[in-house]
Amino acid sequence: MIHPRAPGTSVAVADHYDELDPIYRSLWGEHVHHGLWRSGGETPAEAVIALSDMVGERLGFRAGDRLVDIGCGYGATARRFAARGAVVSGFTLSQAQVDAAPPAANVSLACRDWLDNRLPDAGFDGAYAIESSEHMVDKPRFFAEARRVLRPGAPLVVCAWLACDRPTRWQVDHLLEPICYEGGLPSMGNAAEYRAMAEAAGFATISHVDVSAAVARTWTICAARFVRAMLADRATRATVLRARNRRFALSLPRLIWAYRTGAMRYGVFTFR
């Protein structure tokens, strides 16, 4: 497990997303996660929807199923699944994200720590976490809570930023640890650690797909948009330069290089 130089907290994660809310929305929109380029010809907007749809395919939910979105962001994926008949409860640490999310039928979003979600036992037919497990201070408890709230046999789909199995010291010191520190990640695990934590919580691993090559383009697009905004937009420039969390900008080139060197991977897990 990779840990940042300063211990991460849920309060720091909330502050990161609350403060940088306008930057994230302007750079990438309502889906605060990677895009998935299946054919290579998708627009960024199509690519982020493709990742959500990949999660939906693995959940295999039906109309009327109760789903929980762990780390829901602005609720874009929750609204997409609700439009197909699901009833979705979402959790995020960011009040700014809840405030910015448009209302939708059969979608409820709460600003609350997943590790203190207060949901009933065995009350849901499926759960998913798209790039939120990285922000969990206690990852084994993240899995334990998911297991607790799911009915027996229900699926959990997790899309996760991962470290490679054997990163070099240079990759840890100059890519992975700084990415954790700059991005508000209390830790970053590898694929084997994720499977072990899930199985310790009572899940069986159904599948793990490495889609690193299909998502890496996200960061070259984000970096280009960020540079253009910093050069052309005075408001963006002022917001970034004043931000307590402005170090996030340093992660843009690191993420590009982490994918290109193989130091960082992107995994999609299906557990049951």
C-alpha positions in Angstrom: 0.0 0.0 0.0 1.3 3.4 -1.0 0.8 6.2 1.7 1.3 10.0 1.3 3.9 11.9 3.3 1.1 13.4 5.4 -1.7 11.2 6.8 -4.9 11.7 4.9 -8.3 12.4 6.5 -11.9 12.5 5.4 -12.0 16.2 6.4 -9.1 16.9 4.0 -10.8 15.0 1.2 -14.0 17.0 1.7 -12.0 20.3 1.7 -10.2 19.2 -1.5 -13.4 18.7 -3.5 -15.4 21.6 -1.9 -12.7 24.1 -2.7 -11.8 22.8 -6.2 -15.5 22.1 -7.2 -15.6 24.9 -9.9 -12.3 23.7 -11.4 -13.3 20.1 -11.6 -16.6 20.9 -13.2 -15.1 23.3 -15.7 -12.3 20.8 -16.7 -14.3 17.6 -16.9 -18.0 18.1 -16.2 -20.5 16.3 -14.1 -18.8 12.9 -14.2 -15.8 13.2 -11.9 -14.1 10.1 -13.1 -12.0 8.8 -16.0 -13.3 8.3 -19.5 -13.2 4.9 -21.1 -12.2 4.8 -24.8 -13.5 1.5 -26.1 -13.2 2.2 -29.8 -10.8 5.2 -29.5 -13.2 7.5 -31.4 -15.3 8.6 -28.5 -15.5 12.2 -27.4 -14.6 12.8 -23.8 -18.3 13.2 -22.9 -19.0 9.8 -24.5 -16.0 8.2 -22.8 -17.1 9.1 -19.3 -20.5 7.7 -20.0 -18.9 4.6 -21.4 -17.2 4.0 -18.0 -20.5 4.4 -16.1 -22.2 2.0 -18.5 -19.4 -0.5 -18.0 -20.2 -0.4 -14.3 -23.9 -0.8 -15.0 -23.2 -3.8 -17.2 -21.3 -5.5 -14.4 -24.0 -4.7 -11.8 -26.6 -6.2 -14.1 -29.3 -4.4 -12.2 -33.0 -4.4 -13.1 -35.8 -1.8 -12.8 -36.7 -1.4 -9.2 -33.3 -2.5 -7.8 -31.9 -0.5 -4.9 -28.4 0.6 -5.6 -25.9 2.5 -3.5 -23.4 4.9 -5.1 -20.3 5.1 -2.8 -18.6 8.4 -3.6 -21.3 9.7 -6.0 -19.8 13.0 -6.9 -22.4 15.1 -8.7 -24.7 12.1 -9.1 -24.3 11.8 -12.8 -23.9 8.0 -12.8 -26.7 7.7 -10.3 -29.1 9.7 -12.5 -28.1 7.5 -15.5 -28.9 4.3 -13.6 -32.2 5.8 -12.2 -33.3 6.6 -15.7 -33.1 2.9 -16.4 -35.3 2.1 -13.4 -32.9 1.8 -10.4 -33.4 3.6 -7.1 -30.1 5.0 -6.1 -28.8 6.3 -2.8 -25.5 8.2 -3.2 -22.8 9.3 -0.7 -20.1 12.0 -1.0 -17.9 13.9 1.4 -18.4 17.1 -0.6 -21.3 19.4 0.2 -20.4 21.4 -2.9 -21.1 18.3 -5.0 -24.5 17.7 -3.4 -25.4 21.3 -3.9 -24.4 21.3 -7.5 -26.2 18.1 -8.4 -29.5 18.5 -10.2 -32.5 16.7 -8.6 -33.7 13.5 -10.2 -36.5 11.0 -9.5 -35.3 8.0 -7.6 -32.0 9.5 -6.7 -31.1 10.7 -3.2 -27.6 12.1 -2.5 -26.2 12.7 1.0 -23.1 14.5 2.2 -21.9 11.8 4.6 -18.8 9.7 5.1 -19.4 6.2 3.7 -17.6 4.8 6.7 -20.5 6.2 8.8 -23.3 5.6 6.3 -26.0 4.6 8.8 -27.7 2.4 6.2 -29.7 -0.7 7.3 -28.2 -4.2 6.9 -28.8 -6.1 3.7 -31.0 -3.4 2.2 -29.5 -3.0 -1.3 -29.4 -5.0 -4.5 -26.0 -3.7 -5.7 -23.3 -1.2 -4.9 -20.6 0.6 -6.9 -17.7 2.9 -6.2 -16.2 4.7 -9.1 -12.8 6.2 -8.0 -13.9 6.7 -4.4 -12.2 3.8 -2.6 -8.9 5.7 -3.1 -10.2 8.4 -0.8 -11.2 6.0 2.0 -9.1 6.3 5.2 -9.9 2.8 6.2 -10.2 0.6 3.0 -11.0 -2.7 4.8 -13.9 -0.9 6.5 -15.0 0.4 3.1 -15.4 -3.2 1.9 -16.9 -4.3 5.2 -19.6 -1.6 5.1 -20.4 -2.5 1.5 -20.8 -6.2 2.5 -23.0 -5.2 5.4 -25.5 -3.1 3.4 -25.8 -5.6 0.5 -28.3 -8.4 0.4 -26.6 -11.9 0.1 -25.3 -12.5 -3.4 -25.5 -8.9 -4.5 -22.7 -7.4 -6.6 -20.2 -4.7 -5.7 -18.4 -3.0 -8.6 -15.2 -1.0 -7.8 -13.3 1.2 -10.3 -10.0 2.0 -8.7 -6.7 3.9 -9.2 -4.1 1.2 -8.4 -0.4 1.0 -8.0 1.4 -1.6 -10.1 2.4 -4.8 -8.4 6.1 -3.9 -8.0 6.8 -0.2 -8.4 10.4 1.0 -8.3 11.6 3.3 -5.6 11.7 6.1 -8.2 8.1 5.5 -9.2 7.0 5.5 -5.5 9.0 8.6 -4.6 8.2 10.7 -7.7 4.9 9.5 -9.0 2.7 7.4 -6.7 3.4 8.9 -3.3 3.1 12.5 -4.7 -0.1 11.6 -6.5 -1.6 10.4 -3.2 -0.4 13.6 -1.4 -1.6 16.0 -4.1 -4.8 14.3 -4.9 -6.1 13.7 -1.3 -5.6 9.9 -1.4 -4.9 8.5 2.1 -3.5 5.4 0.4 -3.2 3.6 -2.9 -3.4 -0.2 -3.1 -2.6 -2.7 -5.9 -4.9 -5.2 -7.4 -3.9 -8.1 -5.1 -4.5 -5.9 -2.0 -8.0 -4.9 -3.2 -8.9 -8.5 -3.8 -7.6 -9.5 -0.3 -9.5 -6.7 1.4 -12.7 -7.6 -0.4 -12.4 -11.3 0.3 -11.6 -10.6 4.0 -14.9 -8.7 4.2 -16.8 -11.7 2.8 -16.9 -11.0 -1.0 -15.8 -13.4 -3.7 -13.9 -11.9 -6.6 -15.8 -12.5 -9.8 -13.5 -10.5 -12.1 -10.8 -7.9 -12.4 -10.2 -6.1 -15.6 -7.2 -3.8 -16.2 -8.4 -1.0 -18.4 -5.4 1.4 -18.0 -4.7 1.8 -21.7 -8.4 2.6 -22.3 -8.6 5.4 -19.7 -5.2 7.0 -19.7 -6.2 9.6 -22.3 -8.2 11.3 -19.6 -5.2 13.0 -18.2 -3.7 14.4 -21.4 -7.1 16.0 -22.1 -7.4 17.4 -18.6 -3.9 18.8 -18.7 -4.5 20.5 -22.0 -7.8 22.0 -20.8 -6.1 23.1 -17.5 -3.3 24.9 -19.3 -5.7 26.6 -21.7 -7.9 27.8 -18.8 -4.9 29.1 -16.8 -3.6 31.0 -19.8 -7.0 32.4 -21.0 -9.3 32.7 -18.0 -8.4 35.1 -15.2 -11.0 33.7 -12.8 -9.6 30.2 -13.1 -6.1 31.4 -12.7 -7.1 33.4 -9.6 -9.0 30.5 -8.1 -6.1 28.0 -8.6 -3.4 30.3 -7.3 -5.4 31.2 -4.1 -6.5 27.6 -3.4 -5.2 25.8 -0.4 -5.3 22.6 -2.5 -3.6 24.1 -5.5 -0.9 21.3 -5.4 -3.5 19.1 -7.2 -2.2 20.8 -10.4 1.2 19.1 -10.0 -0.5 15.7 -10.3 -1.6 16.2 -13.9 1.8 15.6 -15.5 2.5 12.9 -12.8 -0.6 11.0 -13.8 0.2 11.1 -17.4 3.7 9.8 -16.7 2.5 7.2 -14.1 0.3 5.6 -16.8 2.9 5.7 -19.5 5.5 4.1 -17.3 3.1 1.5 -15.9 3.5 2.7 -12.3 -0.2 3.3 -12.0 -3.0 1.0 -13.2 -6.8 1.3 -13.4 -8.8 -1.7 -12.4 -12.5 -2.5 -12.6 -13.4 -5.2 -10.0 -16.6 -7.2 -9.7 -17.2 -8.8 -6.3 -20.2 -10.7 -5.0 
